[in-house]
């Protein structure tokens, strides 16, 4: 027995030696392969880039510019706080800049490839964004401007006002541009109390007795007019930069979608796209556009749909819940907007938005419960109003036919127990009651049933519901105590109804559709020290920020 144990131990030792030898061989091959990859990758090498044109905004990013190509590098240490644009020598290892030698005296002597700026065509609507076509167009400028109709050309002096009516147009198209790159005012349009002014070229197209106005200009200059109209220019810089990247991405996406092809335009200047030139340009907003020049939000290698809105109620919704898309998009899923935006809490935030708050009782409880939410101090975080049945009934009957015409698939008529069919309705008779039948992600109202004395209808989409369950006579009380009038619809689709006698008390939260980035939320995150990339990646999880030259079409 002892001899057998000795033999077995000897065999075991031999086997163990063979295993160790084989593992050693694999380890050697693995180390050799890794070393070969490291050598071939060049990551160990320090490379010198001589006299390249760079943009170095404040932060850890540096861009090397070659014509329209922008290559991103990272910097470390004290240089993160420095800014520079011009010629420099760089020492780089991989994608990390180890040394920068600025050469400002060489900037003028280096010939850069001339870029042809990307342009966008904006359809300009009438006062109050009411119509897409104008009865007449009045134009003036501080500097001389040139009017071209067919082969004829006319020069107008600075301060002179030109009035054009469709019946007087000798050509189907008239173009107007400044002789000295000054802005062109359209005095026949008002945005609030101000007259808007435009960069670029104005193109007037005759359409019967009406005129379409298209403003064609470089895309980056278009964003100068969008940013202060969509976000207050006094917001923190990181929030403004996040808005600039989202606005650029949205514009590029709309150019691809080309929904205004029949107007020979790509976007209009209203809330149907992005509000443009409702507020004057602002230096802070322009700087945010310049600091993020060419950068867009991408999902993989495709432009992302970067929706944004004013204020959340503490939770965002998904794009399919408000019918922006017909399927769920991963980066446009709703999530609870708690003050802890760490990745560790993301699963819980998503679950609460998608499952818990889609239940009516739990959503109503959420509206009333005090919680540690990102925007809890914002004026529109909570609001309430009371509307009499008569006021709501009047509003429904005035707007119903228009909503049927514009969204025929989303207004249905009750034909029997649980049976609804599409149909055009102009009047429901006397309003008896309203019930929110279905909520989407985050608790947004998705389907409502309106019972009238003449007909019962089922209304789908938060936009239709907000338009119909409202009254222009109503007074809305915000969280900060301010009373607001003059809105055209409910502030958001995140609300509950409570019948009190002959009226409905409506308690809600947030302002806007609730998909994508909350602008006041972006401000709060910026105040917490988050940069534009962190803000964007919070509201659009899984995306990346790239230059247009880096992505596919």
NORHUGI-V394315 format. One record per residue. N is the residue number from 0. PSI is psi in whole degrees, -180 to 180 (999 if undefined). Layout:
n:psi
N:PSI
N:PSI
This chain:
n:psi
0:-38
1:-42
2:-37
3:-41
4:-39
5:-42
6:-45
7:-41
8:-38
9:-44
10:-41
11:-40
12:-40
13:-44
14:-42
15:-40
16:-39
17:-42
18:-44
19:-39
20:-44
21:-45
22:-37
23:-42
24:-46
25:-39
26:-42
27:-46
28:-40
29:-46
30:-39
31:-43
32:-43
33:-42
34:-41
35:-43
36:-44
37:-40
38:-46
39:-31
40:-23
41:6
42:-20
43:-15
44:146
45:121
46:142
47:126
48:115
49:130
50:58
51:156
52:124
53:155
54:122
55:90
56:172
57:135
58:-169
59:12
60:140
61:137
62:133
63:123
64:129
65:95
66:-121
67:-2
68:134
69:118
70:130
71:135
72:164
73:146
74:161
75:168
76:-154
77:-24
78:-17
79:-29
80:-9
81:156
82:146
83:144
84:123
85:-159
86:141
87:158
88:138
89:143
90:121
91:147
92:113
93:-121
94:18
95:127
96:123
97:-26
98:140
99:126
100:104
101:142
102:70
103:-28
104:-16
105:-10
106:-43
107:-24
108:-13
109:127
110:118
111:149
112:131
113:124
114:140
115:109
116:140
117:139
118:168
119:148
120:118
121:122
122:122
123:125
124:173
125:-179
126:138
127:19
128:32
129:-43
130:158
131:-12
132:150
133:148
134:-40
135:162
136:126
137:126
138:142
139:167
140:156
141:-27
142:164
143:146
144:158
145:133
146:123
147:125
148:106
149:-124
150:-14
151:150
152:137
153:139
154:127
155:140
156:159
157:135
158:-17
159:138
160:132
161:128
162:127
163:128
164:153
165:-40
166:-22
167:-5
168:121
169:-13
170:158
171:-28
172:133
173:133
174:143
175:128
176:153
177:140
178:-16
179:30
180:31
181:164
182:152
183:125
184:139
185:99
186:-11
187:-1
188:143
189:140
190:99
191:-123
192:3
193:157
194:123
195:151
196:150
197:140
198:171
199:-149
200:142
201:131
202:120
203:123
204:127
205:133
206:88
207:-122
208:8
209:166
210:133
211:135
212:125
213:125
214:111
215:128
216:165
217:141
218:-42
219:-36
220:-33
221:-42
222:-28
223:-37
224:-18
225:-46
226:-53
227:-16
228:-21
229:-25
230:134
231:132
232:-13
233:0
234:159
235:154
236:-41
237:-38
238:-42
239:-40
240:-39
241:-42
242:-39
243:-44
244:-43
245:-42
246:-40
247:-44
248:-44
249:-44
250:-44
251:-40
252:-41
253:-34
254:-39
255:-42
256:-35
257:47
258:-17
259:31
260:-37
261:-22
262:3
263:37
264:171
265:-28
266:166
267:-178
268:16
269:-178
270:-12
271:-23
272:-101
273:138
274:132
275:125
276:28
277:-18
278:152
279:159
280:156
281:140
282:-41
283:-42
284:-42
285:-39
286:-39
287:-39
288:-47
289:-40
290:-24
291:22
292:126
293:-6
294:137
295:166
296:132
297:147
298:108
299:-122
300:21
301:141
302:133
303:156
304:104
305:76
306:151
307:162
308:177
309:-61
310:140
311:163
312:8
313:-5
314:143
315:169
316:176
317:158
318:-34
319:-23
320:-27
321:11
322:26
323:-33
324:160
325:5
326:163
327:136
328:127
329:-42
330:-1
331:34
332:151
333:158
334:151
335:137
336:72
337:168
338:-20
339:102
340:20
341:153
342:-30
343:-28
344:-2
345:-44
346:-42
347:-41
348:-42
349:-44
350:-44
351:-42
352:-47
353:-37
354:-62
355:-54
356:-3
357:-13
358:132
359:-50
360:-42
361:-34
362:-43
363:-37
364:-39
365:-41
366:-33
367:-16
368:137
369:126
370:163
371:82
372:152
373:-40
374:24
375:-18
376:1
377:144
378:-39
379:8
380:-40
381:146
382:161
383:160
384:162
385:129
386:128
387:155
388:-37
389:-43
390:-46
391:-41
392:-45
393:-44
394:-43
395:-49
396:-28
397:-31
398:-14
399:-46
400:-41
401:-43
402:-35
403:-41
404:-39
405:-29
406:67
407:-26
408:-5
409:7
410:119
411:151
412:135
413:128
414:-11
415:-176
416:110
417:7
418:122
419:145
420:151
421:141
422:153
423:127
424:138
425:-22
426:133
427:-5
428:-142
429:134
430:126
431:-50
432:164
433:136
434:130
435:112
436:-29
437:138
438:147
439:-167
440:132
441:-4
442:6
443:138
444:123
445:-37
446:135
447:145
448:124
449:119
450:120
451:170
452:-25
453:-32
454:152
455:132
456:153
457:123
458:129
459:145
460:135
461:-31
462:-48
463:-42
464:-44
465:-36
466:-40
467:-40
468:59
469:174
470:132
471:-17
472:-10
473:150
474:125
475:129
476:120
477:172
478:-35
479:4
480:-10
481:139
482:132
483:135
484:173
485:2
486:162
487:-5
488:172
489:144
490:-33
491:174
492:8
493:88
494:166
495:153
496:139
497:118
498:125
499:100
500:-123
501:29
502:165
503:129
504:127
505:119
506:128
507:-176
508:149
509:169
510:116
511:-177
512:-23
513:11
514:133
515:-132
516:127
517:128
518:-40
519:-29
520:-40
521:-39
522:-45
523:-41
524:-39
525:-40
526:-23
527:-1
528:7
529:144
530:177
531:-35
532:-42
533:-39
534:-49
535:-43
536:-20
537:-47
538:-24
539:73
540:137
541:-1
542:171
543:162
544:119
545:167
546:155
547:-31
548:-15
549:-12
550:162
551:171
552:999
